[in-house]
């Protein structure tokens, strides 16, 4: 009887350890999914930043052209 109890205790320990490993793997999977999501967001922000920089350049060029026109008018 004592032997059966010892085997059950060992089996219980082994199963708890295995469960902990599976939970850890699940956590790693969740972390990987979150990392993938954050990388997607980062790429989107990079694209938006690029577009904003291009727009800024266009606006700056328009301002420079307007300055030239104003200078011509003031002369």
Helices and strands as residue ranges (DSSP letters): H 2-74
